[in-house]
């Protein structure tokens, strides 16, 4: 798991170091090229940032696992772990969003699935089934099955997930990240009611996506 005390995701250290060394070399050759390198280094620092989040403690909530913009809310077929129609919320992460991912609920991981695939634009509906992706199935503390899926975008080439079958996860805690633009899909049963709509901007670990029916 990613250490919650880190302000930068550890997977970004090497990339940041390399970009900083390249920027230093470019400054030696040409000040304008060096400035471009410095901007890229700052971008990498911003991309791999891991800001502190305050997660709601109310029971029966599903929380956004990623920063970004909601691009889909509705019924969709989950093709790998549930192989059934569920409600899906899709969150598109631009290269400027935080890309560390947080568990949407507390519970136990019951299955995982990794698929090699295409690198279509993350907002393309075909990305949900065709792109490289890593999915986690969880039985929540409320006894419901949910699936949350990291989906690579056209620019992303690396998904990192530390979730393992049998492992407990806590709502709002870090479990992985996707390098560069991508999306997160959250699938849940009819036991939950979506409280978010397309176009909403959400924050991982803080924004509420759905609530259990009957919860206040």
C-alpha positions in Angstrom: 0.0 0.0 0.0 1.1 3.6 -0.5 2.2 5.2 2.7 -0.3 7.8 3.8 2.4 10.1 5.1 4.0 10.5 1.7 3.2 13.8 -0.1 4.5 12.3 -3.4 3.6 8.8 -4.5 6.8 6.7 -4.3 6.3 5.4 -7.9 6.9 9.0 -9.0 10.3 9.5 -7.4 12.3 8.0 -10.2 10.4 9.9 -12.9 10.8 13.2 -11.0 14.5 12.6 -10.4 15.1 11.8 -14.1 13.2 14.8 -15.3 15.1 17.0 -12.9 18.5 15.7 -14.1 17.4 16.2 -17.7 16.3 19.7 -16.9 19.7 20.5 -15.3 21.4 19.2 -18.4 19.3 21.3 -20.7 20.0 24.4 -18.6 23.7 23.7 -19.2 23.1 23.6 -22.9 20.4 26.3 -23.4 18.5 28.4 -20.9 15.2 28.1 -22.9 15.5 24.3 -23.2 16.3 24.2 -19.5 13.1 26.2 -18.7 11.1 23.6 -20.7 12.7 20.9 -18.7 11.9 22.7 -15.4 8.3 23.0 -16.4 8.1 19.2 -17.1 9.7 18.5 -13.7 7.1 20.7 -12.0 4.4 18.9 -13.9 5.7 15.5 -12.7 5.8 16.8 -9.1 2.2 17.9 -9.4 1.1 14.7 -11.2 2.4 12.4 -8.5 1.2 14.5 -5.5 -0.7 12.7 -2.8 -2.6 15.3 -0.8 -4.2 14.6 2.5 -8.0 14.0 2.3 -10.7 14.0 4.9 -13.0 11.0 4.3 -16.7 11.0 5.4 -17.3 8.5 8.2 -21.1 8.1 7.7 -22.1 4.5 7.2 -23.4 3.2 3.9 -21.4 5.5 1.6 -19.5 4.9 -1.6 -16.7 7.5 -2.0 -14.9 8.6 -5.2 -11.8 6.6 -5.7 -10.2 9.2 -8.0 -10.0 12.9 -8.6 -11.6 14.0 -11.9 -14.9 14.6 -13.7 -17.8 12.2 -13.8 -18.5 11.2 -17.4 -21.0 8.4 -16.9 -23.7 7.4 -14.4 -26.0 4.5 -15.4 -26.5 0.9 -16.0 -23.6 -1.0 -17.7 -22.4 -4.6 -18.1 -19.4 -5.4 -15.9 -17.6 -8.0 -18.1 -14.9 -9.6 -15.9 -15.7 -10.1 -12.2 -19.5 -9.8 -11.9 -20.4 -10.5 -15.6 -23.7 -8.8 -14.9 -25.4 -5.5 -15.3 -24.7 -3.0 -12.5 -24.8 0.7 -11.9 -21.6 2.3 -13.0 -20.0 5.7 -12.2 -17.1 6.6 -14.4 -14.5 9.3 -13.5 -12.2 10.8 -16.0 -8.8 11.9 -14.8 -6.9 14.5 -16.9 -3.1 14.7 -16.7 -3.6 17.6 -14.2 -5.6 15.6 -11.7 -4.2 13.8 -8.7 -3.7 10.2 -9.9 -3.4 8.2 -6.6 -6.5 6.1 -6.0 -8.4 5.5 -2.8 -10.8 2.7 -1.7 -14.4 3.7 -2.2 -15.6 1.7 0.8 -14.4 -0.4 3.7 -14.5 -4.1 3.2 -12.6 -7.2 2.1 -11.1 -7.8 -1.4 -12.7 -11.0 -2.8 -11.2 -11.0 -6.3 -8.9 -9.0 -8.6 -8.6 -9.0 -12.4 -5.9 -7.5 -14.7 -6.4 -7.2 -18.4 -3.9 -6.1 -21.0 -5.6 -4.1 -23.7 -5.8 -1.0 -25.9 -5.1 2.6 -25.0 -8.2 4.3 -26.3 -9.0 7.8 -24.9 -10.2 7.3 -21.3 -13.4 9.1 -21.9 -14.3 6.8 -24.8 -17.1 4.3 -23.8 -15.1 1.4 -25.4 -12.3 2.0 -22.8 -14.5 0.3 -20.2 -14.1 -3.1 -21.9 -11.2 -2.7 -24.3 -8.4 -0.8 -22.5 -5.8 -2.0 -20.1 -7.4 -2.2 -16.7 -7.1 -3.5 -13.2 -10.3 -4.4 -11.3 -11.0 -5.1 -7.6 -14.1 -6.8 -6.3 -14.9 -6.1 -2.7 -17.6 -7.2 -0.2 -18.2 -4.1 1.9 -18.7 -4.0 5.6 -22.4 -3.5 4.8 -22.5 -6.9 3.0 -22.7 -5.6 -0.6 -20.5 -6.4 -3.6 -18.8 -3.5 -5.4 -16.2 -3.4 -8.2 -13.8 -0.6 -8.7 -11.6 -0.6 -11.8 -8.6 1.4 -12.9 -8.7 2.0 -16.6 -5.6 3.2 -18.6 -6.1 6.1 -21.1 -4.3 6.8 -24.3 -1.4 8.4 -22.5 -1.3 6.1 -19.5 1.0 3.1 -19.8 1.2 1.8 -16.2 -1.4 0.8 -13.7 -0.3 0.2 -10.1 -2.6 -1.6 -7.7 -1.7 -3.1 -4.3 -5.0 -4.7 -3.6 -4.8 -8.5 -3.0 -7.6 -11.1 -2.6 -8.4 -11.5 1.1 -7.0 -8.1 2.0 -9.1 -5.7 4.0 -9.3 -2.1 2.6 -10.5 1.0 4.5 -12.6 3.6 2.9 -10.5 6.6 1.7 -7.1 4.8 2.1 -4.7 4.6 -0.8 -4.5 1.4 -2.8 -2.8 2.3 -6.1 -2.4 4.9 -8.9 -2.4 5.2 -12.7 0.4 7.0 -14.4 -1.0 9.8 -16.6 -4.5 10.4 -18.0 -6.9 7.6 -17.2 -10.3 6.8 -15.6 -11.8 5.0 -12.7 -15.1 3.0 -12.9 -17.1 2.0 -9.9 -19.8 -0.7 -10.2 -22.4 -1.3 -7.5 -25.7 -3.1 -7.0 -29.2 -1.7 -6.7 -28.6 -1.7 -3.0 -27.0 1.7 -3.5 -28.5 4.9 -5.0 -26.2 7.2 -7.0 -26.1 10.8 -5.6 -23.8 12.2 -8.3 -24.4 13.2 -11.8 -22.5 13.5 -15.1 -20.3 16.6 -15.2 -19.7 16.7 -11.4 -16.1 17.2 -10.3 -15.0 14.9 -7.5 -12.2 14.4 -5.1 -10.8 10.9 -4.2 -11.5 10.0 -0.6 -14.0 12.9 -0.1 -16.8 13.1 -2.7 -19.8 10.9 -2.2 -20.9 8.8 -5.2 -23.7 6.7 -3.8 -25.6 5.8 -0.6 -27.2 2.7 0.6 -31.0 2.7 0.2 -32.6 3.6 3.4 -29.6 5.4 4.9 -29.9 8.9 6.0 
